Amino acid sequence: MLKIVTDSTSDLPPKLAQELDIAVVPLYVHFGQEVFRDGIDIAADDFYRRQASTPVFPTTSAPGPGVFAEAYKGLVDQGHQVISIHISSKLSATYQAAVTASQDFDSSKVTVIDSQTISLGLGLMTLAVARAAAEGQSLEQVVAQVEQTIPRVRTVFVLDTLEYLQKGGRIGRAQAFMGSLLNVKPILHVKDGEIHPLERSRSRAKALNRVYELVSARSPLEALGVVYSTTPEEAKEMADRLADLAPDREVFLAQVGPVLGAHSGYGVLGVATIRAEI
């Protein structure tokens, strides 16, 4: 049987991951000398409260190969094949750690995939893979599906500030926005596995309307999800607006976890989509 492994940057709701039997390997968030496993030792809301109240800037780290090797061994020993799909290799060492761990196993047993995206973009891909596995598709069929899906995934998000991306060194090409923001709200997206600037809006309301327009232009969609850090009501409103674009009106709603939150900060709202094959 085929089993799916991902990491905590997928921002999959724990209940959903459990229902679909997806193993989620946590990354780590650090406040000074304190280390927490993402989503296990510290919940998202607790993280954001602490981030807002402490002068200590949180940092993050990837799990080591040993953590992945342990997860793979447990599944392989039970007779399963494993597909392990992870955050973009250009944004984290997580993928490489998983690749290193997979080398301890026969290549027919463990396959590691670079999703080339983050957050619910990765989450939606993982859900699609898990459902294909549950339908009885083979390892080769599922890997081929993932390769066809990666170019159709897009993650667009609005930030209140670029401060955390800048301090965390993950700002990449979005550096072009620095020095000219003031009250401008940046709209960013993930392209070729990196964070790129897309547009800027003069207010948050205009930025969110623009995200709605950008998502609408990608129709028809195969999957759709909204992710937020600290504004659940706003995320629900966006999900309701987008529902007509979603297959069977199913819009996934998720919260940005502590590790990604360490780099994006409060007030993040994003939309992840998988465009339907035409």
MONOR-V117333 format. One record per helix or strand. SS is the DSSP state (2 for helix, 1 for strand). FROM is the first residue (numbers start at 1). TO is the last residue. If there is no record, write none. Layout:
{{SS | FROM | TO} {SS | FROM | TO}}
This chain:
{{1 | 2 | 7} {2 | 8 | 10} {2 | 14 | 19} {1 | 22 | 25} {1 | 28 | 31} {1 | 34 | 38} {1 | 42 | 42} {2 | 44 | 53} {1 | 59 | 61} {2 | 65 | 77} {1 | 81 | 86} {2 | 94 | 102} {1 | 110 | 114} {2 | 119 | 134} {2 | 139 | 150} {1 | 153 | 158} {2 | 163 | 168} {2 | 172 | 177} {1 | 185 | 191} {1 | 194 | 201} {2 | 204 | 216} {1 | 221 | 228} {2 | 232 | 245} {2 | 247 | 249} {1 | 252 | 255} {2 | 258 | 264} {1 | 269 | 275}}
